[in-house]
Amino acid sequence: MACKGITATILFESSALNRDEKIGGSVLSIKKLAREHGVFSYFSRPNIRHHLFTTLQYQYNWEPAPVLLAGDGNNKVIQFDFPRANILTYPELDLFGYMNTSADGRPTRKAPLGITKAVSVEPWQADMSFGANHDLVARLRQTGEKAEPNPYSKEEHHSYYRVSFTLDLCRFGYDEYLYDVEKKSKKPPGALCDWLEKNTDSATEEEVSEHAGWAQNKIASLGEKFEWRKYSKEEQTVGFVGISGQKGKAVFIVADEERKKRLANLLCVLKNGIMLQSSGECYGIVPRFIIIGCLTVPVPVFNNFVNLKNGSVDTDELSKVIMENDYVLRAYVSSFFPCDKLLEKGTTKVTEGIKVQEILSFCLENNHGEKK
C-alpha cells in the first residue's frame, strides 16, 4: 500500500518553559491542563512550531517567509505575503501552511505538518521557585544609589514530555490556488501574474513529469489542461506552477529532489533535537525515546501509547498498536530506555534506529510513483 503519511512521537526531558499569564502580578505561571488523575504542564503547538522552524533555520538555512499588514483601520492583521511567499519560494509555507485574506481568492493552505501539544507525562506537584535581582541591586548600590531587590515567584515543573508530529505526504509539496477568472484574458490575478513573469520560465509537461514525478497521479486526477511554468533557484529546479485559465486554478508542485531534501531536513531535526530556550533556560527537545512510523493514513497513531511505567517506556501497548494498526507500514525506534520487548514483539514491522535515508527510501518507493 502507498505510504501517505509519516508520524513521529518523541519523549523528551525538560522544564516547563512555556509560560502563561501572571498570577497576582508577580507570579509567573506555566501552561497547565487538568485531568482526572492530575494536573499536567504543556508546551503549546505554536511554541513547538516556532522552535522547530528556528532549528530548521539554524541547521538548514530555511528562510523566514515575508509577511505584511493587511486590513483596514484597527482591523489589520499580519499574514504571509502571497504570492511572493509560496510553497516553492519558502519551505516554511510548504510545511506549516498559511492564510492570506487580502489576495484575490483568499489563498489558504492547511498545514501538512500537524503538531500536538507537548504534554508532560508526569503530574505537576505545585512546585514553586522564588528569586530576586540581587546581582543588579548590588551593582547599583556600588554607585552609591539606594536599591532594594524586586522579588518574583515562578511555577516550576521538570518532567518528561510527549509530542507528536504528523506529515501528510499527499499535501506536502502540493498547493492549489483558486481565483476568479477574467472573461477576456483568462489570466491569473495581477500579483500572481507579475510574480510568474518575473520569477519563472515556460515549462513543458515532459519537464514536469521528469522533475516532479511524485505528483503525476495527482495532476492526472485533476483532469485539466495546464500551462506550466518552472521556478528555479541557483540553477536547480525547485518546482512548477500550472495555470488553468478556464477553471481559474493555479497549482504549485515542488520538484522531487527539493521535496526529498525538505523531508530529510525535517526528519534529521526531529531525530537530533529541536532548540528550546526561554528565560535563559535551555533544554531542547532532545529525544530520550523516538518512534517514527510510515503510514497509509497520516494519523498520530503512537501519541496516546508512549507512556512511562516504572521509570521506563511502557512497550506492551505500543507493540500492540504497531502490530494491529493497519495504517502502520513500518516503524523505526531509537530509545535510551530498554526497548528489547518492543523490538522482539514487532519484528516484522519495527527497525531499530532512526536511519533517515532508509526512512526516505521506504516512503518514496511506496509514495505516488515518485522516481527514486
C-alpha positions as CSV (number, residue, x, y, z in Angstrom):
1,M,0.0,0.0,0.0
2,A,1.1,3.6,-0.6
3,C,2.8,5.5,2.1
4,K,0.8,8.7,2.5
5,G,2.0,9.9,5.9
6,I,4.8,10.0,8.4
7,T,4.3,10.3,12.2
8,A,7.0,10.9,14.8
9,T,6.3,10.7,18.6
10,I,9.1,11.9,20.9
11,L,9.6,11.6,24.6
12,F,12.0,14.3,26.0
13,E,13.0,15.7,29.3
14,S,12.6,19.4,30.1
15,S,11.4,22.0,32.4
16,A,8.1,23.8,31.7
17,L,9.4,26.8,29.8
18,N,6.2,27.8,28.0
19,R,4.8,30.5,30.4
20,D,1.2,31.5,30.8
21,E,-0.5,34.6,32.4
22,K,1.0,36.1,35.6
23,I,-0.8,35.3,38.8
24,G,-1.2,38.2,41.3
25,G,1.1,40.4,39.3
26,S,4.4,38.8,40.1
27,V,4.0,35.0,40.0
28,L,5.0,33.5,36.6
29,S,2.7,30.6,35.8
30,I,3.1,27.7,33.4
31,K,0.6,26.4,30.9
32,K,-1.3,23.5,32.5
33,L,-4.1,21.0,31.7
34,A,-6.2,19.4,34.4
35,R,-7.2,15.7,34.1
36,E,-8.9,13.2,36.4
37,H,-5.5,11.9,37.6
38,G,-3.7,15.2,38.0
39,V,-2.5,18.5,36.5
40,F,-0.1,18.4,33.7
41,S,2.1,21.1,32.2
42,Y,2.4,21.6,28.5
43,F,4.1,23.4,25.6
44,S,1.6,24.9,23.1
45,R,1.5,23.9,19.4
46,P,2.6,27.5,18.3
47,N,5.5,27.3,20.7
48,I,6.7,24.0,19.3
49,R,6.1,25.2,15.7
50,H,8.3,28.3,16.4
51,H,11.2,26.4,17.9
52,L,11.0,23.7,15.1
53,F,11.2,26.4,12.4
54,T,14.0,28.2,14.3
55,T,16.0,24.9,14.3
56,L,15.5,24.4,10.6
57,Q,16.7,28.0,10.1
58,Y,19.9,27.4,12.1
59,Q,20.7,23.9,10.6
60,Y,19.5,24.2,7.0
61,N,19.2,27.9,6.4
62,W,15.4,27.8,5.9
63,E,14.5,31.4,5.2
64,P,11.6,33.1,7.1
65,A,8.7,33.9,4.6
66,P,8.0,37.6,4.2
67,V,4.9,39.0,5.9
68,L,2.7,42.1,5.5
69,L,0.0,44.0,7.3
70,A,-3.5,43.5,5.7
71,G,-6.9,45.0,6.6
72,D,-8.3,48.4,7.4
73,G,-8.0,50.7,10.4
74,N,-7.8,48.8,13.6
75,N,-8.6,45.5,12.0
76,K,-5.1,45.0,10.4
77,V,-3.6,41.5,10.8
78,I,-0.1,40.2,10.0
79,Q,-0.1,37.5,7.3
80,F,2.2,35.9,4.7
81,D,2.9,37.9,1.6
82,F,1.3,35.7,-1.1
83,P,2.2,35.2,-4.0
84,R,5.8,36.4,-3.3
85,A,5.7,33.9,-0.5
86,N,4.5,30.5,-1.7
87,I,5.4,26.8,-1.2
88,L,8.1,27.0,-3.9
89,T,9.9,30.1,-2.7
90,Y,9.7,29.3,1.1
91,P,9.7,25.7,2.5
92,E,8.2,27.2,5.7
93,L,4.8,27.6,3.9
94,D,5.1,24.1,2.4
95,L,5.5,22.6,5.8
96,F,3.4,24.9,8.1
97,G,0.7,26.3,5.8
98,Y,-0.5,29.9,5.5
99,M,-3.6,32.1,5.1
100,N,-3.9,35.4,3.2
101,T,-7.2,37.3,3.3
102,S,-6.0,40.3,1.2
103,A,-5.1,38.5,-2.0
104,D,-7.7,37.6,-4.7
105,G,-9.4,34.3,-3.8
106,R,-8.1,34.4,-0.2
107,P,-5.4,31.7,-0.6
108,T,-5.3,29.3,2.3
109,R,-3.1,26.3,2.9
110,K,-3.9,23.9,5.8
111,A,-0.6,22.8,7.3
112,P,0.6,19.4,6.0
113,L,2.5,19.0,9.3
114,G,0.3,18.5,12.3
115,I,1.8,19.1,15.7
116,T,0.3,18.1,19.1
117,K,0.9,20.0,22.3
118,A,3.9,18.7,24.2
119,V,2.2,17.4,27.4
120,S,4.0,16.2,30.5
121,V,3.6,12.5,31.3
122,E,4.2,13.2,35.0
123,P,1.8,15.3,37.0
124,W,2.7,18.8,38.3
125,Q,3.1,18.8,42.1
126,A,2.6,22.6,42.6
127,D,6.4,23.2,42.7
128,M,7.4,26.9,43.0
129,S,10.6,28.8,43.0
130,F,11.5,32.2,44.5
131,G,14.0,34.7,43.1
132,A,15.2,38.3,43.1
133,N,17.6,40.5,41.1
134,H,20.3,40.6,43.8
135,D,23.1,41.0,41.3
136,L,21.7,44.1,39.7
137,V,20.9,45.6,43.1
138,A,24.5,45.1,44.2
139,R,25.8,46.9,41.1
140,L,23.5,49.8,41.7
141,R,24.5,50.1,45.4
142,Q,28.2,50.2,44.4
143,T,27.4,53.5,42.6
144,G,26.0,55.0,45.8
145,E,22.3,54.6,44.9
146,K,19.8,53.0,47.2
147,A,18.1,50.0,45.8
148,E,16.0,47.0,47.0
149,P,15.6,43.7,45.3
150,N,12.5,43.0,43.1
151,P,11.2,39.6,44.2
152,Y,9.3,37.2,42.0
153,S,7.9,33.7,42.1
154,K,7.7,31.1,39.4
155,E,5.7,27.9,39.0
156,E,8.1,25.1,38.1
157,H,7.8,21.7,36.6
158,H,10.5,19.3,35.5
159,S,9.2,16.3,33.7
160,Y,9.2,14.0,30.6
161,Y,7.1,15.4,27.8
162,R,5.4,13.7,24.9
163,V,4.9,15.4,21.5
164,S,3.9,14.1,18.0
165,F,4.5,15.4,14.5
166,T,2.4,14.0,11.6
167,L,3.1,14.9,8.0
168,D,0.5,14.4,5.2
169,L,2.7,13.3,2.2
170,C,-0.2,13.8,-0.2
171,R,-0.3,17.6,0.5
172,F,3.4,18.1,1.3
173,G,4.9,19.7,-1.8
174,Y,1.5,20.5,-3.4
175,D,-0.8,23.5,-3.2
176,E,-3.8,24.8,-5.1
177,Y,-5.0,28.4,-5.5
178,L,-8.4,29.2,-6.9
179,Y,-9.2,32.6,-8.3
180,D,-11.9,34.4,-10.3
181,V,-11.4,34.2,-14.0
182,E,-11.3,37.3,-16.0
183,K,-13.5,36.8,-19.0
184,K,-11.2,38.3,-21.6
185,S,-7.7,37.5,-20.6
186,K,-8.2,34.2,-18.6
187,K,-5.0,35.2,-16.8
188,P,-4.5,34.8,-13.0
189,P,-4.8,37.9,-10.8
190,G,-2.2,40.7,-11.3
191,A,0.1,40.0,-8.4
192,L,0.4,36.3,-9.3
193,C,0.8,37.1,-13.0
194,D,3.6,39.6,-12.2
195,W,5.4,37.1,-10.0
196,L,5.2,34.4,-12.6
197,E,6.5,36.7,-15.3
198,K,9.4,37.9,-13.2
199,N,10.4,34.6,-11.5
200,T,9.5,31.6,-13.7
201,D,10.2,30.3,-17.1
202,S,8.0,28.4,-19.5
203,A,8.0,24.6,-19.0
204,T,6.7,21.5,-20.8
205,E,4.6,18.6,-19.5
206,E,7.6,16.4,-20.1
207,E,9.7,18.5,-17.7
208,V,7.0,18.4,-15.1
209,S,6.9,14.6,-15.5
210,E,10.7,14.3,-15.3
211,H,11.3,16.5,-12.3
212,A,8.0,16.2,-10.3
213,G,7.1,12.5,-10.9
214,W,5.7,12.1,-7.4
215,A,2.7,14.3,-8.3
216,Q,1.8,12.8,-11.7
217,N,-1.2,10.8,-10.4
218,K,-2.4,13.9,-8.6
219,I,-2.1,16.0,-11.8
220,A,-3.9,13.4,-13.8
221,S,-6.7,13.2,-11.3
222,L,-7.5,16.9,-11.9
223,G,-8.4,16.2,-15.5
224,E,-7.4,19.7,-16.6
225,K,-5.0,21.2,-19.2
226,F,-2.4,23.4,-17.6
227,E,0.1,25.9,-18.9
228,W,3.3,25.1,-17.0
229,R,5.9,27.5,-15.5
230,K,9.2,26.4,-13.9
231,Y,10.7,28.1,-10.8
232,S,14.4,27.6,-10.3
233,K,17.0,28.7,-7.7
234,E,20.7,28.6,-8.1
235,E,20.2,26.7,-11.4
236,Q,18.3,24.0,-9.6
237,T,14.6,23.2,-10.4
238,V,12.6,23.9,-7.2
239,G,9.2,23.3,-8.7
240,F,6.4,24.1,-11.1
241,V,3.3,26.2,-11.3
242,G,0.4,25.1,-13.5
243,I,-2.2,27.6,-14.7
244,S,-5.7,26.6,-15.8
245,G,-7.3,29.7,-17.2
246,Q,-10.6,28.0,-17.9
247,K,-11.1,26.9,-14.3
248,G,-9.3,29.7,-12.6
249,K,-6.8,27.4,-10.8
250,A,-3.1,27.6,-10.1
251,V,-1.3,24.5,-8.8
252,F,2.1,24.7,-7.1
253,I,4.2,21.5,-7.2
254,V,7.6,21.0,-5.5
255,A,10.1,19.0,-7.6
256,D,11.2,15.5,-6.5
257,E,14.7,16.4,-5.3
258,E,13.6,19.6,-3.4
259,R,10.7,17.7,-1.7
260,K,13.1,14.9,-0.7
261,K,15.6,17.4,0.7
262,R,12.9,19.2,2.7
263,L,11.6,15.9,4.1
264,A,15.2,14.9,5.0
265,N,15.7,18.2,6.8
266,L,12.6,17.7,8.9
267,L,13.4,14.1,9.9
268,C,17.0,15.0,10.8
269,V,15.8,17.8,13.1
270,L,13.3,15.5,14.8
271,K,15.9,12.8,15.2
272,N,18.6,15.0,16.6
273,G,16.8,17.7,18.6
274,I,14.9,21.0,18.5
275,M,16.1,24.2,20.0
276,L,14.0,25.1,23.1
277,Q,15.0,28.1,25.3
278,S,13.1,30.6,27.4
279,S,14.1,33.0,30.3
280,G,17.7,31.9,29.9
281,E,16.9,28.2,30.4
282,C,17.8,25.9,27.5
283,Y,16.9,22.3,27.5
284,G,16.0,21.5,23.9
285,I,13.6,18.8,22.6
286,V,16.2,16.1,22.5
287,P,14.6,12.6,22.2
288,R,15.1,10.1,25.0
289,F,12.7,8.0,23.0
290,I,11.5,8.5,19.4
291,I,9.4,6.3,17.2
292,I,8.8,7.2,13.5
293,G,6.1,5.5,11.5
294,C,5.4,5.3,7.8
295,L,1.6,5.2,7.4
296,T,-1.1,4.7,4.8
297,V,-3.1,7.5,6.6
298,P,-1.5,10.5,8.3
299,V,-2.6,9.9,11.9
300,P,-0.5,10.3,15.1
301,V,-1.1,6.6,15.9
302,F,1.6,6.3,18.6
303,N,0.8,9.5,20.5
304,N,-1.5,8.1,23.2
305,F,0.6,5.0,23.7
306,V,4.1,6.4,24.5
307,N,4.0,6.4,28.4
308,L,6.3,5.8,31.3
309,K,5.8,2.8,33.5
310,N,8.2,2.1,36.4
311,G,10.7,4.6,35.1
312,S,10.8,3.2,31.6
313,V,8.7,3.3,28.4
314,D,5.7,1.0,28.5
315,T,6.2,-1.2,25.4
316,D,3.2,-3.5,25.8
317,E,0.6,-1.1,24.4
318,L,3.0,0.3,21.8
319,S,3.8,-3.1,20.5
320,K,0.1,-3.9,20.1
321,V,-0.5,-0.7,18.2
322,I,2.4,-1.4,15.8
323,M,1.3,-4.9,15.1
324,E,-2.5,-4.4,15.0
325,N,-3.0,-1.0,13.4
326,D,-3.3,-1.5,9.7
327,Y,-2.2,2.1,9.0
328,V,1.4,1.3,10.1
329,L,3.6,0.0,7.3
330,R,6.9,0.3,9.1
331,A,8.2,1.8,12.4
332,Y,11.6,3.0,13.4
333,V,12.6,3.2,17.0
334,S,15.5,4.8,18.9
335,S,15.5,4.7,22.7
336,F,17.7,5.4,25.8
337,F,15.2,3.3,27.7
338,P,15.2,-0.6,27.5
339,C,13.2,-1.5,24.4
340,D,14.1,-5.1,23.7
341,K,10.5,-6.3,24.1
342,L,9.2,-3.8,21.6
343,L,11.8,-4.9,19.0
344,E,11.0,-8.6,19.7
345,K,7.2,-8.3,19.5
346,G,7.2,-6.0,16.5
347,T,10.0,-7.7,14.5
348,T,8.2,-7.7,11.2
349,K,7.4,-4.0,11.2
350,V,10.0,-2.5,13.6
351,T,13.5,-1.4,12.7
352,E,16.0,-0.3,15.4
353,G,17.5,3.1,14.9
354,I,16.3,6.3,13.1
355,K,18.0,6.0,9.7
356,V,16.8,9.0,7.8
357,Q,17.9,7.8,4.3
358,E,16.3,4.4,4.9
359,I,13.0,6.1,6.0
360,L,13.1,8.3,2.9
361,S,13.7,5.4,0.6
362,F,10.9,3.4,2.1
363,C,8.4,6.3,2.0
364,L,9.3,7.4,-1.6
365,E,9.4,3.9,-3.0
366,N,5.8,3.5,-1.8
367,N,4.6,7.0,-2.4
368,H,2.6,8.1,-5.5
369,G,5.0,6.7,-8.1
370,E,7.9,9.1,-7.2
371,K,11.1,8.4,-9.0
372,K,14.0,7.3,-6.8
